[in-house]
Amino acid sequence: MRYTLLLHYPEMTSDDLGPEVEQAGRQAFAAYADALTAAGVLLSAEVLQPSASSTTVRRRDGRLQIQDGPFADTKDQLGGSFVIDVPDLDAALGWAQQAPPVDWGAVEVRPGSVFHADGAWRPNT
């Protein structure tokens, strides 16, 4: 079953972190990605650019709104994701517990759906 691990954590610049902490974070994420790969469960991973570079699109009262910046007013931002293919939610939770942001942010585990050539979205099972 396919799950996306959404990584939420306080957004900080390289200057905020300092070179040693930033390097340690990079190593932690690389080790985590290596562990997922070695277990054969990693389908994809993505690191997102800072939330200030985002654009939000929504429709309210029939009017399209395009706004610079993130959609949520929060200290924690979505920083990236790992898409994994594991047997069940318990396995996904096991991997989420090992994700580096679990110590300083949060890891949201969300089941995914797949878009098929016939145009239908179907939950993974």
C-alpha positions in Angstrom: 0.0 0.0 0.0 1.2 3.4 -0.9 1.7 6.1 1.8 3.1 9.6 1.7 5.1 10.8 4.7 4.6 14.6 4.9 7.4 16.2 6.8 6.4 19.3 8.8 8.9 21.3 10.7 9.9 24.9 11.6 11.3 26.6 8.6 14.8 28.0 9.1 17.5 29.4 6.9 21.0 28.1 6.7 22.1 31.1 8.7 19.5 30.3 11.4 20.7 26.7 11.6 24.5 27.2 11.3 26.8 25.0 9.2 27.2 22.1 11.7 23.4 21.7 12.4 22.6 22.0 8.7 25.2 19.3 7.8 23.9 17.0 10.5 20.4 17.4 9.2 21.5 16.6 5.6 23.2 13.5 6.9 20.2 12.4 8.9 17.9 12.8 5.8 20.4 11.0 3.6 20.6 8.1 6.1 16.8 7.9 6.3 16.5 7.8 2.5 19.2 5.2 2.3 17.3 3.0 4.9 14.1 3.4 2.9 15.9 2.5 -0.3 17.6 -0.5 1.3 14.3 -1.8 2.6 12.9 -1.5 -0.9 10.0 0.7 0.1 11.0 4.2 -1.2 9.1 5.2 -4.3 10.1 8.9 -4.4 11.2 11.8 -2.2 11.1 15.5 -2.6 12.6 18.4 -0.7 10.4 21.5 -1.1 11.8 25.0 -1.5 11.1 27.5 1.3 7.4 28.4 1.8 8.0 32.0 0.8 8.6 30.8 -2.7 5.1 29.2 -2.9 2.0 30.4 -4.6 -1.5 29.5 -3.4 -4.5 29.2 -5.7 -8.0 29.0 -4.4 -11.5 29.9 -5.5 -13.8 31.8 -3.1 -17.3 33.0 -3.9 -16.7 32.1 -7.5 -13.6 34.2 -7.8 -10.2 32.8 -8.5 -7.5 34.0 -6.0 -3.8 33.7 -6.6 -1.7 34.6 -3.7 2.1 34.6 -3.1 3.2 32.6 -0.1 2.1 29.6 1.8 -1.5 28.6 2.4 -1.2 28.2 6.2 -0.2 30.8 8.9 1.9 28.5 11.0 5.4 28.2 12.3 5.7 24.7 10.9 5.7 24.3 7.1 5.5 21.3 4.8 9.2 20.8 4.0 9.1 17.6 1.9 7.8 14.2 1.5 8.7 10.5 1.0 6.3 8.2 -0.9 6.7 4.6 0.2 5.1 1.3 -0.7 4.6 -0.9 2.4 2.1 -3.6 3.4 0.0 -1.6 5.8 -0.4 1.5 8.0 1.6 -0.1 10.8 4.6 -0.4 8.5 4.1 3.2 7.3 4.0 4.3 11.0 7.2 2.4 11.7 9.0 4.3 8.9 7.5 7.6 10.0 8.9 7.1 13.5 12.4 7.0 12.0 12.0 10.2 9.9 14.4 12.9 11.2 11.6 15.6 11.6 9.8 13.4 14.2 12.3 14.9 16.7 11.7 18.6 15.9 8.5 18.7 13.9 5.9 16.3 12.8 5.5 13.5 10.2 2.0 13.1 8.8 1.2 9.7 7.3 -1.4 9.8 4.6 -2.6 7.0 2.3 -2.4 7.8 -1.3 -4.5 7.1 -4.4 -3.2 6.4 -7.9 -4.4 8.0 -11.1 -5.1 5.3 -13.7 -5.0 5.6 -17.5 -8.8 5.3 -17.6 -9.0 8.6 -15.7 -10.0 7.2 -12.3 -8.4 7.8 -9.0 -8.3 4.6 -6.9 -7.1 4.0 -3.4 -4.1 1.8 -3.1 -4.7 -1.6 -1.6 
